Amino acid sequence: MLKKVLIILVLIPICAFSQHTIKGSIIPNQGYKNAILYKITPIQLQYVAHAPIDESGDFNIKLDSIVTSGMYKLVYAAPQEEYSFDIIYNGKEDISFKYNSEVGIIYQESNENKLVESYTSSMSVVNEELGKYFTEKRTDSLALVSIFSKQKIIQSEFELDAKETIAFHFIRANKPYIPEDYEGYDMYVKNLEKHFFDFVDFNNEILQSSNFLIEKSINYVFGITSESEDEVTTYKNNIDAVCLAMKDTEITIKKRILEVLWQQMVDATYDDVANYIADNYLIDITKKTNDMSLISRMELFKSLSHGSIAPDFELNTKTKSSKKLSELDTSEYYVVLFWSSTCGHCLKEIPLLDKYLESMEKGKLEIVAVGLESESESWTKEILNYPYFTHVLGLGKWDNPIGNSYNVQATPTYYLLDKNKKIVLKPYDFEALKVFLEENK
């Protein structure tokens, strides 16, 4: 009898702590090793569990009973912002899905996640119908009213099905503007913009613990257009509208959303809009949260924005009489090129730049090539191939003062300056540089 009691006591913890599972299949598996699960809160990620990803891309994370319901992030590679997705876990069911980078995520198990997935799919179909109706400039008012009616029914049915679930928060917050009757294109678009955030509660902790608020804000900023304004002005106005919609939101949530929008504009090379976000909103918020690293990034970006005077530096060359970049006065344009004699991609592009320089008329273009090097030997040999460049040795590689002042993260990196040393272009590669120069001959 005592032996039976002991067996039961041993089994109790196993039963208590064996709860649900999250099974996934990531196809194709491009060398992914681990799936890591985090609980998302409005202010941080909390590690929960992890499991190995096998060669087929399959993994199985076991959750114990102390894992509570809420929003979770599944990370399968670095950087996690790119290789991850949000998951709803309600504490009541297993989760199973297949993920393909081209198709997205498809759930086999988990009613709540399947509910959001189905809602998104259903709404997408109706939105395609709306887009087609307006694109074809149809005039059948009954057909348009029918589409609006279908949209309304889908929204109502999914809200009803999702009642008292975590999924409800997303379905409700995503409710679009739906006219009660016929509306022409201009009026519909105007109302769509006006009511875009009607059902979005920026203080909702479930929404804060996901990418929803960020994605909704991005969709507004880049999706709402104006025929009467230029693109930059429209983006600035849209930023203002997002900030107005979240005016009563907790400061860390505002900062997170604005930082993403700022980075989006940086990546899209909308320097003026990125600096507008920083100057009018983000710098002030960042100071209040004492994030000095972000402030430094914004200040550095502004100093390297289009129209800014390029950071000056010593040329340290015996072949030129000028001692600083700012003192050069022989050309209409200057390319500040950051490269390395050990960079294979550089050694493919720089000969193209050199050949292009030879084809330019005298006084049109000058190349200032800063070699970011760990040692000088290979650089000294390589620069002999480019005698018409102004060469500057930047020892310290990625910790070189000149490279740091230009925020160089990779080689080659190009900056095109005008005769006054103002930045006019930050081309991605030689071809982009060439296109600009050809168009501005």
Secondary structure, DSSP 8 states (H G I E B T S, - for coil): -HHHHHHHHHHHHHHHH---EEEEEEES-SS--EEEEEEE-SS-EEEEEEEE--TTSEEEEE--TT--SEEEEEE-SSSTTTSEEEEEE-SSS-EEEEEETTTEEEEEE-HHHHHHHHHHHHHHHHHHHHHHHHHTT---HHHHHHHHHHHHHHHHHHHHHTTTSHHHHHHHHT-----SS---HHHHHHHHHHTTTTT--TT-HHHHTSSHHHHHHHHHHHH---SSS-HHHHHHHHHHHHHHHTTTS-HHHHHHHHHHHHHHHHHTT-HHHHHHHIIIIIHHHHHHTT-HHHHHHHHHHHHTSTTSB----B---SS-S--BGGG--S-SEEEEEEE-TT-HHHHHHHHHHHHHHHHS-TTSEEEEEEEEESSSHHHHHHGGG-TTSEEEEEETGGG-HHHHHTT--SSSEEEEEETT-BEEE--SSHHHHHHHHHHT-
